Amino acid sequence: MDEGRAVKFNYFIIMVINRKKILIVAFFSLFASVSFAPGDGFITLVKNPPIEPFLKLINAVGMAETGLDTLAYNPLEEAAGFLQIRPIRVLDYNLRTGKNLTLRDMFSYKVSEEIFMYYALKIGPYDFERIARNWNGSGRDTFFYWEMVKAYL
């Protein structure tokens, strides 16, 4: 009988061990399916924000010009908007693009940004100094202007 009990005991131990193995495998399988499988059959797409290489420069120029005041107007130069766009720039832009914007349109942030981007893209996104200095005009004063803009970058 001792031998019979030993066999039953061994059988019992093997069953307990197998059940533990089964439970462990089942547990990890359940965990793996929850953590790695997509849920509900849906794919989630995340919209990435657009890359705006000139945004910092536009804001820096706007700060140097008017402190980002979209309603700013300089009667001495007849410059309008937060980027202080002059009538000659509006005329040049209209001739190059076929648009018919007026100085009054420069009070719109989006229109001012569109004009700035038109000229900035002609230079490219990697030379902020050249873009800012060309935006300001020409000559020695543009170096001082660049220092003002650079302080806001």
Backbone hydrogen bonds, N-H to C=O, Kabsch-Sander energy under -0.5 kcal/mol:
donor,donor_aa,acceptor,acceptor_aa,energy
5,R,1,M,-2.7
6,A,2,D,-2.3
7,V,3,E,-2.0
8,K,4,G,-2.4
9,F,5,R,-3.0
10,N,6,A,-2.6
11,Y,7,V,-2.6
12,F,8,K,-2.5
13,I,9,F,-2.7
14,I,10,N,-2.5
15,M,11,Y,-2.2
16,V,12,F,-2.4
17,I,13,I,-2.6
18,N,14,I,-2.6
19,R,15,M,-2.5
20,K,16,V,-2.3
21,K,17,I,-2.4
22,I,18,N,-2.8
23,L,19,R,-2.8
24,I,20,K,-2.8
25,V,21,K,-2.8
26,A,22,I,-2.8
27,F,23,L,-2.8
28,F,24,I,-2.6
29,S,25,V,-2.3
30,L,26,A,-2.4
31,F,27,F,-2.4
32,A,28,F,-2.7
33,S,29,S,-2.3
34,V,30,L,-1.8
35,S,31,F,-2.4
36,F,32,A,-2.0
37,A,33,S,-1.1
42,F,39,G,-1.6
44,T,42,F,-0.5
45,L,43,I,-0.6
47,K,45,L,-0.5
48,N,46,V,-0.7
52,E,50,P,-0.6
55,L,52,E,-1.2
58,I,54,F,-3.1
59,N,55,L,-2.4
60,A,56,K,-2.3
61,V,57,L,-2.9
62,G,58,I,-2.6
63,M,59,N,-2.3
64,A,60,A,-2.4
65,E,61,V,-2.6
66,T,62,G,-2.6
67,G,62,G,-1.1
67,G,63,M,-0.7
68,L,62,G,-1.9
70,T,68,L,-0.9
72,A,69,D,-1.5
74,N,79,A,-2.7
78,E,74,N,-1.7
79,A,74,N,-1.4
80,A,85,I,-2.2
81,G,72,A,-2.1
84,Q,81,G,-1.4
85,I,80,A,-2.5
89,R,86,R,-0.7
90,V,86,R,-1.9
91,L,87,P,-2.6
92,D,88,I,-2.3
93,Y,89,R,-2.7
94,N,90,V,-2.7
95,L,91,L,-2.4
96,R,92,D,-2.3
97,T,93,Y,-2.3
98,G,94,N,-2.4
105,D,102,T,-1.0
106,M,103,L,-1.4
107,F,104,R,-1.3
108,S,105,D,-1.7
112,S,108,S,-2.4
113,E,109,Y,-2.7
114,E,110,K,-2.3
115,I,111,V,-2.1
116,F,112,S,-2.5
117,M,113,E,-2.9
118,Y,114,E,-1.9
119,Y,115,I,-1.7
120,A,116,F,-2.7
121,L,117,M,-2.6
122,K,118,Y,-0.6
123,I,119,Y,-0.6
123,I,120,A,-1.3
124,G,120,A,-2.6
127,D,124,G,-0.8
131,I,127,D,-2.2
132,A,128,F,-2.7
133,R,129,E,-2.8
134,N,130,R,-2.4
135,W,131,I,-2.1
136,N,132,A,-1.8
137,G,133,R,-1.5
142,T,139,G,-1.0
143,F,140,R,-1.6
144,F,140,R,-0.8
145,Y,141,D,-2.3
146,W,142,T,-2.4
147,E,143,F,-1.6
148,M,144,F,-1.7
149,V,145,Y,-2.4
150,K,146,W,-3.2
151,A,147,E,-1.3
152,Y,149,V,-1.8
153,L,150,K,-1.0
